[in-house]
Amino acid sequence: MQQQTDVAVLGGGCFWRHAARYAEVRGVMRVASSYTRAGLVSCAYM
């Protein structure tokens, strides 16, 4: 029997803090943090 999953894309100011909180939610299988435009060559978190 195959398990059905859904994907949620969320945004927030300090994404590391949000990722840590979402990882604690029951049923969440994976959390990934990134910049909104992560494909840019020169991203900086400043």
VENPERA-V258301 format. One record per backbone hydrogen bond with DSSP energy under -1.0 kcal/mol. CO is the residue of the C=O (numbers start at 1). NH is the residue of the N-H. If there is no record, write none. Layout:
co = {CO & CO}
nh = {NH & NH}
//
This chain:
co = {13 & 14 & 15 & 16 & 17 & 18 & 19 & 21 & 22 & 25 & 35 & 37 & 44}
nh = {15 & 18 & 19 & 20 & 21 & 22 & 23 & 24 & 25 & 28 & 38 & 40 & 46}
//
